[in-house]
Amino acid sequence: REEADSKGEQWDWDEAQRIAFGILGLKPWEFWHMTIAELNIMIDGYNDRLTDDLARLRYVAWWTASMTRAKKIPRLEQLMNTQKKDDKPIEARREEHKELLEKFKRALNNGR
């Protein structure tokens, strides 16, 4: 079931459906309401995600291999710590937020 597009290139609808329903996980009605351009964008996005996932897996593999060679393994708390060192306590952030809101309100009132 191939058809020629406006450029005369063949479009394989069976392959497009296989990709849409299988790889992309689209429902039939989602697929049939899409344009070819939208499908191609979704396929590009999927390929980008795969590239990112592969890079992440390579990093994890490298990190795992390096940890097996480490003389001293860092504590799990150090590895799992996602808080940035420059993060402020929640109270300080709330106070900054209040100050910014007050400045914003004053700026709005001065503009009237």
Secondary structure, DSSP 4 states (H G I P E B T S, - for coil): -EEE-TTS-EEEHHHHHHIIIIIS---HHHHHTS-HHHHHHHHHHHHHHHHHHHHHHHHHHHHHHHHHH-SSPPPHHHHH--S-TTPPPHHHHHHHHHHHHHHHHHHHHHT-
